Amino acid sequence: MVSVSILGSGSRGNCTIISSSRTRILVDAGLSARETFRRMQMVGESPHSLSGIVISHEHTDHVGGLCTLAKKLRIPVYMTGPAHQSFERSIHEEGQEGPKLERCEHFQPGHGFQIGDISIMPFTIPHDAADPVAFTLRAEGIKVGVVTDLGYMSSNVAQHIRGCDLLMIESNHDLEMLRIGPYPWSVKQRVMSRLGHLSNDALADFFRSEYDGGAAFVVLAHLSEHNNHPEIARTAAERALSGRRSLLHNRLMLASQEQPLEPLRF
């Protein structure tokens, strides 16, 4: 059985468990170690069953709990070389004397690797980090896509997520809410840029034009707390999906920042 448990998704921390019958991995570690353990318990998972932690990029909402988790669990961390360098540089610049990563293995975008019986394909995404990637993961005939933090839907991303049985994808902001919202103009420009975050409208365009419709579950993720609303994101996605009759079987869900989503199983 393959299971996906999204422990949290948003600007205050991202963390997802992908598990097969034999292997469990954590994708991103943006929640504190204590909160990660608490939420794992809520969904019936043991932290000590994890085989590794896979990191998409070095921004704090994806690595905030990484060092403590890796040290406590004594499991390897996987990230790109540039992401690792940027991560360690940020720790040094902040003057932190905390634990460093004792076991870090590097991968390259476009080159698949294996953890237990889970095959992982990292691929480049457009985002303002050192070497950002998203992932597709395969186990027991099931393909899962974890795709957040991208400024636009590139042809590379669209190609990699074809054939997913579960697609977790960013629906970060409503453009009008962002324009009139509380962020400084410089931050608004970053979010809206081609190295920022995917808007509800951009995701809806993808659903209408390029999405293959194969997923049993589509999970909207990384929703902004200030520049989006769950129902606005849901409505935009539902309208786009309903315009194509072949997509009506897709079950649409929303990931939350505050609590884990119920485990999705295959």
N, C-alpha and C positions, 0 to 999 in steps of 0.2 A: 504494500500500500504506500502511496505517495501522499504526503500531507504538507500543506503550506499554512503557517501560522504567522500572520503579520502582527508583531507585538506593538508596533507604533510607527506612524508615518507622518512627517511634517517637519517644520523648521526647528523644532525642539528635540528631534531625535528620531532616527530611522533604524529599524531592526526587524528582520524577518527570519523565521526558521523554515528551512526546506528539509524534509526528511523522507527517506525511503525506508524499506523494511530493515536495512542494516546500517544506515548512515544518517547522521544529522549534522547540518551545517548552519551557521549563522551568517546571513548576508547583511553586512553593515552592523555597527555597534555604537549607535548614536545615543542610546539611553545609558544612564549610569549602570554600573554592575548590579547594584542593589535593585534597581527598578527592572532591569532585564531578568534577574532571578525571580522577582515577584511576579512578573507577567508570564514568565515561562511556567511557573507553578499554576497560574490561573488557567492555562490552556493544557495542563496535564503533561508538561515536558520537564525533564530533569536537565539542569545545566551540565551535569557531569556526563551526559550522554552525547555531548557535542564532540565532533571530530575535528572541527576547524572553523575559522572565521574568515570570510571573504569580504574584502573591502572594495567599494566602487570608486571612492575618491576620498581625499583627506580633509574635507570640510567637517567642522566640529559636529554637525548634526548627523554625521555618519561614523565618526570615530571617537565621540566623547567618552565612551566607557571602555575603549579598546584595551588600553594598557592594563587596567585592573582586571578585566575579564580574562585576557590572555594569561596573566600571571596566576590568577586564582585557579583557572581551569587547566593550565599547563598544556595548551593546545596551540597548534601553529596558526599563524596569520598569513593570508595570501593577499598581495596587492601588487600593483605595478611598481617598478623601481623608482620612477619619478614621484609617484604618490608617497612612497615610503620616505624618500629624501625630504619632500615638502613637509610631511607629517613630523619627522624628527626635528627639522629646522624650526617649525612652529613651537614645538615643546621647548626647545633651547631658547628661543626668543622670548617666550613667556616666563623664563626663569624657573621652570618646573624641574624639580629634582626627583620626580616620581619614577615609577618603574618604566624601563624601556622594553621594547619587544625582544624577547629572548629567541623566539623562533619565528622568523619571517621569511617566507618564500615568495619570490617574484614571478609574476606571469606577464605575458605580453598580449595586448589586444589582438584578436584574430587568431590566437593560438589556444586551443582548448587544453584543459587539464582535468585531472580526475581526483576526487576525494572519495575514498571508498567506492561505492557503486554509483555515485552521482557524477555525471559528466558535466563540466562547466565550460561554457564558451563566453569569454569576455569580448566585448566589442566597443569601439570608440563611440562616444556621444559628444555632442557640442555643448560644452559647459565650461565655465571659467575656473577650472581646477588644473592641477599639474598634468594629469594624464587620465581623465575621467572615463569610466566604462559603465556599461550596463551588462546584464547577464541573461543568458538562457541556460537552463539547467535541465538535464534529462536523467530520468531514472525509471526503470520498469515500464518503458514505453510511453511515459508522460513527459511533456515538454512544458516548462514553466518559464515565463519571461518576467524579469524584474527590471523595470525601465523607468527611472525617475531622473530629475535634474538634467533636463535637456532643453536647450533654447528653441529648437525647432525639430520637426520630424524629418530627419535626413533619409535619403534613400538607403543608406547603410543600415540604419536602425530598422526601417520598414522591412528590409530583406531578412534581417536576423530574427524578427519576431513572427515571421510567418509560421503557421503550423502549431502555435502555442495552444495547449489545453487550458492553461490559466495564464492570463496576462494582467500583471500589475503595472499600471502605467500612470504617469503623472498627469494631473489635471489641476495645476497649481493655482491659477488666478483667473478671476473675471476681469477683463480689461477695463471696464468702466469703474469697478470698485477699486482697482489699482490706481487709476488716474486720479480719482478724488480722495483716495485713502491717505493715511497718516505718514507714509514713508517719505523721506527726503527725495527730491527729484533725481538725485544721482542714483539712489537705490532703485527707484522706479525704472530708470533707464536700464540699469543692469538686469532687472527681472525681465523686462520686455525684450532685451537684446537677443541676438542669435546665440549667445553663450549664457543665457539666463535660464528661465523656466518655461515650461509648456503651459499655455493658457487653455481654458475650457474650449474656446473657439478653435484653436489650432488642433486640439485633440478631436473635436467634432469633425473638422475637415478631413482628418485622417480616417475616421470611422466611415465617413461618407464616400471617400474616394479610393483608399488603398487597403484598408483592413480586410483580411481574408475571412473573418467571421468564424474561425475554427474553435475559439475558446469556449469551454463550458462556463468559465467564470471570467469576468472582466472586473478588475478592482481598480477604482480610481484612487490615486495615492498622492501624497505630498501636497494636500490642499493647504493653501495659506489660511491662517487664522484671521488675518486682517483684510485680505484682499479677495476672499472667496466665501462662499456659503455652501454647505453640503447639498442643499436642494437646488441651488443654481447649477452646480457642477453636474448633479444627477440629471437635471432636466436637459441640459445641453447635450449630454451623452445619449440619453434616451431618445431624444428627437433625431439625432444623427443615426442611431442604430435602427430606429423604427422606420426610417426612410428606405431601408433595404430589408425586404422580407426574409431573406436568408439569414439575417442576424437575430431574429426574434428569439431564438433559443438561448442566446447568451444571457447568463444571469449576471446582472450588474450590481456591484457592491461598492461600498466606500470604506477605505481604511481610515482609522482615527488616530489622532495624536494622543488622546487621553487613555485609551484602553485597547487591548488586543481584539482583533477580529476573530470570530469563531473559526477554528481550523477548517480548512477546505481540503477535502480528501478525495482521492481517486482510487 
